[in-house]
């Protein structure tokens, strides 16, 4: 079929072109836009009805002349070339090389929208991914095939934590290949340089694919960036049998771009101006994580989002929580106290933790130790709030003990260095040190035989 060109643009609205009298334009079809100077841009059909095609432009629409700009419909959907050679490379939000290297040429050219995993073929997420972060590995364990978002706030060190997880994450079996796909959306040039430098200096870039969409890039690119990253991850997982960790930062900037496009299309807004279909749109991204029966590879997602005004009920974290399997929550109070990473374990949750820990995966005392730490820390925080009112002198000996355990938990267990990579054995060892003041009879959450086996001897 010969691609058809049209010069029937009726309106340019933000990143959108409205093209009239179009015959049989398909949803998602790629178009080539040529301006009055002969310069070419790419775009994609967002909507097509009654001869009107709404095209989203991958680039700036400034200077597009309604009368002299032509739009050519290419008859194909957005595709990307994927290959093993993408490991160690850095790309922009549209998949073009940012590192000065050659473009990826491959026989594998696949649609970026991906294909949903058949529920019958979806395998149960299991097996432990070690991030080297005690507050995650010990208390909110990440499991292969899981989607576990990181809820943060403006100004909190989520980007530093994201780069640390990307550097340190690994599977415990040395015989299995592991890769990281890191996609950053709406970041500054300084942040982009930070990510690249972090991966290069630590040698982690060799097993990592970076997609960096800058704040100065058109917002339309942010809609494509996570889909390019996930398409790459699907190739690495299901064609090359790697276990892939996908880190998406920041999903809030993605949703802001979604809202901007929705407003340009004059759609009826939903909660706080976001489109009513945002839940479905986010699900098309998050649900691409998982494992497939009969395939050795897996995709694990760690989406990062900054909660506007630290509001957990905001539509973005709220809808994300419905789709994903828990959350890791960053606390502003812990950050102010100088604790890094400022992970509030009481606000965090990994719903699939039990499927990735225990004998043969981490250690048989893992679940009980985590439960004891949770209980002691929660009680200690209540005591801390009480002591702020009545004073520490008014506390009982037991309360003072819980207060010390709470301080040790935050300063020894949660807090660690930016370049400190703790093994799961080291994390559990620190956990036992935190509760060393408790007698055997006070440890209610761990089986007596496991206390005898794993408690350090004084």
N, C-alpha and C positions, 0 to 999 in steps of 0.2 A: 504494500500500500504506500502511495506517495504521500509524504507529509504535507499537510495543507497549511498555508500561511494566510493570516488575516490582518487587515488594517482597520478593524472596526472597534477599536478601543473607545468606550464611551466615558470612562472615568478612571482616574488614578487616585486611590485612597490609601494613604500610608504604604504598606508593603504589597497592596493588592491592585491588580488590574481587572477591570470589568470589560470583557470582550463579547460583543454582540454578534448575532447571526452565525454562530458556530454550529457546525454539523457534527453530531456524535462525539463530542469530547467526553473522555472517560475520567472518572474520579481517580486522582493520583497520577494522571498522565503528565509526563514531562514535556515542557515547552521550551523553545528557544526564542528569546526576545532580542530584536535588533533595533537599536535606537537610530535617530536621524544621522548620527556620525558613523554608523556602521559597526558600533561596538555591540558585543553580544553578552547577554545574560541568560541564566537558566531560571526556570520557574516550574511550578507544579499546580495542576488543577485542583482547587479545593472544593468546588461545587459546579455542577452543570445541570441546567434545567431550562426548558423552553428556549433553547438557542443561546442562552447567556452562560458564559464560562467565567468563573471567578478564579484568577490565577494569583498564587502567592509567588513573589519574586525573591530569588536567592541573591540578594544584594540590594543596593540602594536604588530607589525609584526616582531620585532627584534628577531633574532634567529630561525625563521621558516626555516626549511630545505626543499628545493624543493622536494628532493627525498623521504623523510621520513614523510612528513606531509600529513595527510589524511583529506578529506573534505566530510562530510556527509550531504546530502540534505534532510531536514526534511519534505518537502511537505506542509509547512504552512507558512503564512506570519507573520510579527511581531505583537504580541498582548500584551496587558497589562491588569492585573487584576485591576479593579477599584471598590472602595467602599467608603462609608461614613467614614470609619476608616482612610482614607488618610488625612482627616482634622487634622491639628495639627502635621503633620509628615513632615520630611525632607528626600528627596531622592536624589540620584545622577542623572547624565544625562541619565542613562539607566533605571531608575525606581527602583534601588536597595536602601534599606534603608541606610541612612547616620547617623541616630540618635541612632543607637543601638537597635531599636525596631524590631519586627518580620516582615517578609515579608507579603505583602497583599495577603490574600487568599479569593477569591470571586467567586461566580458563574458567575459574569459579567466579561468576558474576551474578550476584543474587539480589533479590528484592529486599529493600531495607525494612519493609513493614514486617517481615518475618511471618512465620506460620505458627499458629497456636499449637501447644502440645495437647494432643488428644488425652483427655482425663484418664482413659483406660490405660494409655501407654505411660502415663506419668508415674515415675517411681517415687517411693517415700524418701524424703530427705533424711539422710543419716550420715554418720561419720564426721569427725571433728576437723575443723579448720583452725589451726593455731595462728592467732594474730600477734602473739607476743605481748598483748595488753592484758594485765591481770584482771581488771574489772570486766573485761569481755570474756576472756577464756575461762575464768573461774566462776563468774556469777551470771553471765548472759551469753553462753557459748554459741558461737556461730557454727552452723551445720551445713555441710555440702548440699546445695540445691535450695537453700533457704533465701528468703528476702528479708533482711533485717535493717530497717532504716535507722539513721542517726539523726535525732532531733536536736537541733542546736539553736543558738540565738545570735543576733548580730554582734560581732566583736569577739565571740568565743573562738577558741583555737580549733575549729572543726577541720580547716584545711591542713593544719599541721598534723592533726590526728589522722586524717585521711591519707596523707603521704606516708606516715609512719606505718599504718596498716598495710598499705600497698607494698612498702619495702619489705615488711617482716612476714606477711601472711604466707603460710605454707601448709602442705598436708604432711602428716607424720611419716608416711611410707615413702622412702627415698626412690622407690621404683616407679612412682607415678609422677607424670609431668604436671606442672602447675604454671599458670599464667595469670597476669593481671591486665584487665582492660580498664583504663582510667579516662573518664570523660568529664571535663570541667566546662561549665556553661556560664557565660556572662562574667568571666573573671577579668581582672586587670592585667596589663602586660607584666607588671611586677609579680603578680601571683603566678602567671604562666612561666616566667623565668625561674621562680622559686621551685615549682613542681619539676621542671626539666632538670634543674641543677641538683635537686634532691635525688632523683633517680640516677642521674649520671654519676654523681660522687659515690653513691653506695653500690653501684654495679647492678642495681635492680632493673635498669632500663632494658637489659638484655631479654628479660622475660615479660616485658610490659609494652602495651600499645597505648599511646596517649592521643586523645582527641581534645584539643583546646579551642574553645569558642570564646573569643574576647568580648569584653563589654562594648568595644567599638565596632564589632561586627553586627550586621543586621540581625534583628531579633528573630527573623525567620529561620536563621541557621540553627537557633536553639531548639527548634522543633525537630530538626533532623539529627542533631548530634547524638542524643541517647540511642536513637534507632540505628545509627551507623555503628555505635559502640557495641550494641547488642547483636547486630548482624555479624560483626567480627567475632564476638564471643561465641556465637553459635557455630561458626565455622571451626574455631579452635577447639571447642568442646566436642562436637559431634562428628567432625571429619578427621581431626588429628588426635582425638581421645585425651584431651587435656582437661584438668579441673581448673575452671576459670572463675576468678573473682572479679566482678564488675563493680566499680565504684563510680557513682554518678553524683557530681557536685556542681551546682546546687539545684535541686528540683524546684525550689521557689522561683528562681530566675526562669526556669522552663515554664512554670505556670503563669508567670507574669507575661511571657511572650504569647502564651495561649490566650490570655485575656486581651492583649493588645490586638491580636488578629481577630478575635471574636468581636471586639468593638468596631474594628474597621469594616467588618461584614454586616454591621448593624443588627447583630443578633440580640435577642432578649437576654439580658444578664441574669445570672443566678445569684447565689450567696456572695456578697461583697464584690459584685461585678464580674466574678469568674463565670465562664460559660457553664451551662447546666450539664454538659456532657464531660466535664473535667474528670469525674470519677471513672467513666468508661475509658477516657484517654489515658489516664494514669495506669489503669489496669492493663492496657495494651503494652505498657512498658514493664511494669512489675511482674506480670504473669509470664514473661519470657524467661524467668529464672526457673530452675528445676533440673530434674534428672529424667532420662527416658529409659524405660526397660530395654535391656539388651544393648545399650550403649554405655561405654566406659566413662565418657566425659560427663561433666556437670557444669551448670552455671549457678553461681551464688551471687546475689546482689546485695550491695551495701549502699543504698541511696542516701544522700545527705541533704537535709533541708533546714533552712533557717526559719524558725517560726516568727512571723511578724509580731513585734511587741511581746515576744516570748509567750504567745498565746497558743496553748495546746488545742483550743477549740476552733482555731482558725481553719478554714476549709482545707488548706493544703495538708497540714499534719493530721487533721481529722479524717479526711478521705484516705490518706496514706495508711493510717492505722487500721482502717477497715480491710484493706487489701493485703497488707503484709503480715508477717508472723512475729509481731513484737516491735520493740524499739529500744535503741540505746539513747539515753537522755543526758545531755550536757547541762550542768548546773552552773548558773551565774554565781551563786553563793560560794561554791567550791573554787571557782575561778578566782573570785575576789580573795579567797583565803590562800591563794598561791599554789593550789593543787593542780597538777597536770598529770594525766588528762582529767578534766573535771566531770567525770562520769558519776551521776547519781544512780547508784544501783537500785535504790528503792523505787525510783520512777521508771527504771528500765525493766525490760522483760524479753526473754527469748522463749517463745512458745514451743520451740522444737528442741530445746536444750537437752531434755532427757533422752532424745533419740541419738545424740552424738557423744554422750559421756558414759562413764562407767567402766567396768572391767573389760579389757580388750580394746577400749577406745581411748580413754584417758586414764582413770584410776578408780578403783571400786569405792573409795571414800569420797569421791568428788561431790556427789549429790548431797550427802549428809553434811559435809563440811560447808558447802555453799548455804544450805538451809540454816546451819548454826550461825554462820556469819551474818546472814540476813536478820535472824532473830535478835542476835546480840546488838547489831548495829541499830536496828529499829528501836529497841529498848533504850539503848544509849542516847539516841537522838531525843527521845522523850525526856530522859533525865537531863540532858543538856538544856532543853527548853525550860524545865522546872528549875534548874540551878540558876538560870538567868533571872528568875523571880525571887527565889528564897535564899539564894547564895549557896556556894558549894559546901560551906561549913554545916549547913542544915541537912545534908544528904547522909544516908546510911552508908555503911561500909560496902554493901552490895551495889548501891547506886554509884558510888565512887569508882568501884571496879568496872562497871559498865561504861562509865564516862571515859576511863583510861582505854578500854577496848575500842570505843568509838574513835578516839583520837588516833590510836595505833592503826586502826583499819584505814582511816583516811590518809595518814602520813606514810604508812608502810605498804599497804596493799594496793590502794587506789593510785596513789602518787608514784610515778616512775619517770625516768628520763626520756627525752624525745628519741634518743638513740639506744634506749635500753630494751633489749629483746628478751623477754622472759619465757622460758620453756614452761609447759604445763606443770612439770614436776616442781619447778621453782615457785610457781604461783601457789600451788597447794602447800608447799613448805612454808611460805610466808603466811598463808591462811592459818596454819596450825600455830605459828608464832603469835599471831594476833590474839588467839583465844587461850594462850598458855596459862593465864591467871585463873581460868575456870577449872574447878575440880572435875573429876570424872562424873560425879553425880550431877553437876550443874550443866553438863553437856547433854542436852535432851534430844538432839536431832541426829546424832551419829550412833550407830550400833556399837555396843560394848566391845565386840570382837574387833571392830575396825579401829576403835580408840586404842585398844591394846596393841594393835598391829602398826598403826601409823603415827600415833602421838609421839613426838620426840621425847626421849628419855632424859630426865634432868640429871 
